Amino acid sequence: MTSNFRDLRKNLKKIILSIAFAGGCLPVLADDAPKYVFYYIGDGLGMQPLMTAQAYNRDILKNEKPLLMLQFPVASWAMTYSASSPITDSAAAGTALSTGYKTGNGMLGVTPDTVPVTSVARTLKDMGYGVGIITSVYADDATPGAFYAHVASRGMFYDIDVQAAKSGYDFIGGAGMKGLVDYDGNPTDIPVIMSENGVQLVRGIDGIKEINSEKVVLLSEEGRPNYNIGYTIDSIPGALTLPLITETCLNHLKKQSPDKFFMMVEGGNIDHALHANDAGAAIMEILNFNDALKIAYDFYLQHPDETLILVSADHDTGGMSHVKDGLGVYRYVKVSKEEFSNYCMGIIRSRMIYTWDDMKEYLTENFGLFSHIRLNNEKEEALKKRFDETFEQRNSADQETLYASFNAFAVAVFDIINNAAGTMFTTTGHSGNPVPVFAVGVGSDKFKGVNNNTDLPHILREILNISDSL
């Protein structure tokens, strides 16, 4: 498609929208359409991670009832391939889930030839709905960005953040925003642009108490890593949690737009844990995602004839398998792979004297190694050898994944834990496996059967009686 044709198409779209607004011809909700729509997306939440979390929920936590999403009356699945690859990335998948159109990996809110496509959230906001977009990772990462931004590359963070500030959405929340600093680490004018557009930027749990604007961006407090809010398994004091962000967003929408609203809730840390091949952290993130889902479900129980809840995922991460009975070892894991790797790298940087006995004590206390995960002499000697290579000889290669670099000794420890638990991974990247789809509420039966990820927003539009166009 030529650039002239693209420009013509964009201009025609603007003209049509202007006419619709001027003439009062915007879509009108059918009487039986849901007034409240919750769209939950588990980043990386393939079938097997979900089933592993359910096995842990059933066999280890001894919960008689399955995870909440597994209790929904509609359970199906969706394919996830992108326009450029059988293995999608989060940008292409987020675009498919938000707009109903396939695009190339790395592209956000546009078709493969860079024509902007409209998300369900954008359409509903233009119809007077309140809109909240929240995640446990960057608020300008691929999945949340797909609901408000149109860029040729997901790495155009400044542009994404400008579009977030100008979106008019009632609430955007997450760990941080990459566009707040430039590539040299210098602050940008994004906070100024937010202020000029009436958006209040607040940070951390204390910032929630300060909310006094119709439009809000909630991020982690200053000084915390901004790529995610922290893993559930690490129990970080004072950190935001996905259930807390969800509850805060819902309360804000009930205040600003009590008659109708749309919420997208992403469990982004699920993906981060699976990229790390950290099954214990992934299980805890899925359970945390389930807790965030309960908040919407409680609202649904109060408004069953006016609410729709849709749950799915952008892609599967890690190619995870659960191959033997051993999940109980995760009861003794108190630290994520990422946090432990940081701990190890801190020891190396400090050049402190740290013995094998010191490490054995730490591993026993935080992972149950030697106490609940038994190592024979051969395995212990192999682990000690890796310890010597890493901490004494400084002769080991780190493991690089999409979001983090892991110390070699940490990798060895988590390989032992996963093996004892019976969890295995085929990749530190994404897979082409299908993802689950669950739904409850008004129109939920329309999500039955085999879906493509692009079907989900098209079905949403059908249920909402709104036009299905670019």
Solvent accessible surface area in square Angstrom, and as a share of the most:
residue,aa,sasa,rsa
1,M,98,0.44
2,T,93,0.54
3,S,59,0.38
4,N,121,0.62
5,F,102,0.42
6,R,57,0.21
7,D,73,0.38
8,L,95,0.47
9,R,88,0.32
10,K,66,0.28
11,N,76,0.39
12,L,87,0.43
13,K,57,0.24
14,K,132,0.56
15,I,93,0.47
16,I,114,0.58
17,L,73,0.36
18,S,67,0.43
19,I,111,0.57
20,A,15,0.12
21,F,106,0.44
22,A,94,0.73
23,G,52,0.50
24,G,64,0.61
25,C,92,0.55
26,L,42,0.21
27,P,42,0.26
28,V,114,0.65
29,L,40,0.20
30,A,38,0.29
31,D,158,0.82
32,D,112,0.58
33,A,9,0.07
34,P,0,0.00
35,K,89,0.38
36,Y,15,0.06
37,V,0,0.00
38,F,0,0.00
39,Y,0,0.00
40,Y,0,0.00
41,I,0,0.00
42,G,0,0.00
43,D,8,0.04
44,G,0,0.00
45,L,1,0.00
46,G,0,0.00
47,M,70,0.31
48,Q,62,0.27
49,P,1,0.01
50,L,1,0.00
51,M,81,0.36
52,T,0,0.00
53,A,0,0.00
54,Q,19,0.08
55,A,9,0.07
56,Y,8,0.03
57,N,7,0.04
58,R,121,0.44
59,D,63,0.33
60,I,33,0.17
61,L,80,0.40
62,K,148,0.63
63,N,66,0.34
64,E,174,0.78
65,K,147,0.62
66,P,56,0.35
67,L,4,0.02
68,L,17,0.08
69,M,0,0.00
70,L,51,0.25
71,Q,83,0.37
72,F,12,0.05
73,P,98,0.61
74,V,5,0.03
75,A,73,0.56
76,S,14,0.09
77,W,91,0.32
78,A,0,0.00
79,M,75,0.34
80,T,3,0.02
81,Y,95,0.36
82,S,8,0.05
83,A,55,0.43
84,S,75,0.48
85,S,32,0.20
86,P,101,0.64
87,I,68,0.34
88,T,3,0.02
89,D,23,0.12
90,S,4,0.02
91,A,0,0.00
92,A,3,0.02
93,A,1,0.00
94,G,0,0.00
95,T,0,0.00
96,A,1,0.01
97,L,1,0.00
98,S,0,0.00
99,T,1,0.00
100,G,4,0.04
101,Y,56,0.21
102,K,42,0.18
103,T,0,0.00
104,G,6,0.06
105,N,58,0.30
106,G,19,0.18
107,M,29,0.13
108,L,0,0.00
109,G,0,0.00
110,V,6,0.03
111,T,20,0.12
112,P,75,0.47
113,D,46,0.24
114,T,46,0.27
115,V,4,0.03
116,P,33,0.21
117,V,0,0.00
118,T,20,0.12
119,S,4,0.02
120,V,0,0.00
121,A,0,0.00
122,R,59,0.22
123,T,23,0.13
124,L,0,0.00
125,K,46,0.20
126,D,49,0.25
127,M,27,0.12
128,G,49,0.47
129,Y,1,0.00
130,G,1,0.01
131,V,0,0.00
132,G,0,0.00
133,I,0,0.00
134,I,0,0.00
135,T,0,0.00
136,S,3,0.02
137,V,3,0.01
138,Y,26,0.10
139,A,0,0.00
140,D,0,0.00
141,D,11,0.06
142,A,2,0.01
143,T,2,0.01
144,P,0,0.00
145,G,0,0.00
146,A,2,0.02
147,F,0,0.00
148,Y,14,0.05
149,A,0,0.00
150,H,61,0.27
151,V,7,0.04
152,A,52,0.41
153,S,49,0.32
154,R,56,0.20
155,G,24,0.23
156,M,74,0.33
157,F,43,0.18
158,Y,87,0.33
159,D,60,0.31
160,I,0,0.00
161,D,0,0.00
162,V,26,0.15
163,Q,48,0.22
164,A,4,0.03
165,A,1,0.01
166,K,127,0.54
167,S,9,0.06
168,G,22,0.21
169,Y,7,0.03
170,D,12,0.06
171,F,0,0.00
172,I,4,0.02
173,G,0,0.00
174,G,0,0.00
175,A,0,0.00
176,G,1,0.01
177,M,1,0.00
178,K,54,0.23
179,G,2,0.02
180,L,23,0.12
181,V,72,0.41
182,D,61,0.32
183,Y,202,0.77
184,D,122,0.63
185,G,48,0.46
186,N,78,0.40
187,P,115,0.73
188,T,31,0.18
189,D,66,0.34
190,I,0,0.00
191,P,57,0.36
192,V,84,0.48
193,I,21,0.11
194,M,1,0.00
195,S,78,0.50
196,E,132,0.59
197,N,44,0.23
198,G,40,0.39
199,V,14,0.08
200,Q,39,0.18
201,L,55,0.28
202,V,6,0.03
203,R,61,0.22
204,G,3,0.02
205,I,62,0.32
206,D,99,0.51
207,G,3,0.03
208,I,38,0.20
209,K,161,0.68
210,E,104,0.47
211,I,37,0.19
212,N,128,0.66
213,S,27,0.17
214,E,118,0.53
215,K,52,0.22
216,V,2,0.01
217,V,3,0.02
218,L,0,0.00
219,L,0,0.00
220,S,3,0.02
221,E,73,0.33
222,E,130,0.58
223,G,83,0.80
224,R,62,0.23
225,P,82,0.52
226,N,61,0.31
227,Y,65,0.25
228,N,8,0.04
229,I,12,0.06
230,G,17,0.17
231,Y,12,0.05
232,T,54,0.31
233,I,20,0.10
234,D,29,0.15
235,S,89,0.57
236,I,62,0.31
237,P,117,0.73
238,G,44,0.42
239,A,13,0.10
240,L,6,0.03
241,T,60,0.35
242,L,4,0.02
243,P,27,0.17
244,L,49,0.24
245,I,0,0.00
246,T,1,0.00
247,E,85,0.38
248,T,12,0.07
249,C,0,0.00
250,L,10,0.05
251,N,77,0.40
252,H,12,0.05
253,L,0,0.00
254,K,85,0.36
255,K,150,0.64
256,Q,55,0.24
257,S,16,0.10
258,P,76,0.48
259,D,103,0.54
260,K,59,0.25
261,F,1,0.00
262,F,0,0.00
263,M,0,0.00
264,M,0,0.00
265,V,0,0.00
266,E,2,0.01
267,G,3,0.02
268,G,0,0.00
269,N,1,0.01
270,I,1,0.00
271,D,0,0.00
272,H,6,0.03
273,A,0,0.00
274,L,0,0.00
275,H,3,0.01
276,A,3,0.02
277,N,23,0.12
278,D,3,0.02
279,A,0,0.00
280,G,2,0.02
281,A,1,0.01
282,A,1,0.01
283,I,1,0.00
284,M,40,0.18
285,E,9,0.04
286,I,1,0.00
287,L,26,0.13
288,N,20,0.10
289,F,1,0.00
290,N,10,0.05
291,D,62,0.32
292,A,0,0.00
293,L,0,0.00
294,K,94,0.40
295,I,37,0.19
296,A,1,0.00
297,Y,55,0.21
298,D,77,0.40
299,F,10,0.04
300,Y,31,0.12
301,L,102,0.51
302,Q,133,0.59
303,H,54,0.24
304,P,63,0.40
305,D,123,0.64
306,E,50,0.22
307,T,0,0.00
308,L,0,0.00
309,I,0,0.00
310,L,0,0.00
311,V,1,0.01
312,S,0,0.00
313,A,0,0.00
314,D,0,0.00
315,H,0,0.00
316,D,2,0.01
317,T,0,0.00
318,G,0,0.00
319,G,7,0.06
320,M,9,0.04
321,S,43,0.28
322,H,59,0.26
323,V,86,0.50
324,K,99,0.42
325,D,145,0.75
326,G,14,0.14
327,L,6,0.03
328,G,13,0.12
329,V,21,0.12
330,Y,8,0.03
331,R,139,0.51
332,Y,60,0.23
333,V,9,0.05
334,K,115,0.49
335,V,17,0.10
336,S,1,0.00
337,K,4,0.02
338,E,18,0.08
339,E,81,0.37
340,F,0,0.00
341,S,1,0.01
342,N,67,0.34
343,Y,77,0.29
344,C,0,0.00
345,M,44,0.20
346,G,28,0.27
347,I,10,0.05
348,I,39,0.20
349,R,173,0.63
350,S,69,0.44
351,R,187,0.68
352,M,104,0.46
353,I,159,0.81
354,Y,29,0.11
355,T,63,0.37
356,W,29,0.10
357,D,105,0.54
358,D,58,0.30
359,M,0,0.00
360,K,57,0.24
361,E,121,0.54
362,Y,38,0.15
363,L,0,0.00
364,T,53,0.31
365,E,111,0.50
366,N,20,0.10
367,F,0,0.00
368,G,2,0.02
369,L,0,0.00
370,F,37,0.15
371,S,38,0.25
372,H,100,0.45
373,I,8,0.04
374,R,184,0.67
375,L,25,0.13
376,N,87,0.45
377,N,127,0.65
378,E,138,0.62
379,K,98,0.42
380,E,39,0.17
381,E,109,0.49
382,A,62,0.48
383,L,5,0.02
384,K,65,0.28
385,K,131,0.55
386,R,86,0.31
387,F,1,0.00
388,D,29,0.15
389,E,38,0.17
390,T,3,0.02
391,F,13,0.05
392,E,116,0.52
393,Q,112,0.50
394,R,100,0.36
395,N,101,0.52
396,S,46,0.30
397,A,88,0.68
398,D,66,0.34
399,Q,48,0.22
400,E,126,0.57
401,T,22,0.13
402,L,105,0.52
403,Y,55,0.21
404,A,24,0.18
405,S,41,0.26
406,F,2,0.01
407,N,3,0.02
408,A,4,0.03
409,F,0,0.00
410,A,0,0.00
411,V,24,0.14
412,A,19,0.15
413,V,0,0.00
414,F,3,0.01
415,D,83,0.43
416,I,35,0.18
417,I,0,0.00
418,N,11,0.06
419,N,86,0.44
420,A,29,0.23
421,A,0,0.00
422,G,1,0.01
423,T,3,0.02
424,M,113,0.50
425,F,38,0.16
426,T,114,0.66
427,T,46,0.27
428,T,41,0.24
429,G,25,0.24
430,H,31,0.14
431,S,17,0.11
432,G,41,0.39
433,N,70,0.36
434,P,47,0.30
435,V,1,0.00
436,P,3,0.02
437,V,0,0.00
438,F,11,0.05
439,A,0,0.00
440,V,10,0.05
441,G,20,0.19
442,V,30,0.18
443,G,19,0.18
444,S,10,0.07
445,D,85,0.44
446,K,95,0.40
447,F,0,0.00
448,K,129,0.55
449,G,44,0.43
450,V,93,0.53
451,N,7,0.03
452,N,24,0.12
453,N,1,0.00
454,T,16,0.09
455,D,48,0.25
456,L,0,0.00
457,P,0,0.00
458,H,52,0.23
459,I,24,0.12
460,L,0,0.00
461,R,3,0.01
462,E,108,0.48
463,I,15,0.07
464,L,0,0.00
465,N,79,0.41
466,I,13,0.07
467,S,69,0.45
468,D,73,0.38
469,S,70,0.45
470,L,36,0.18
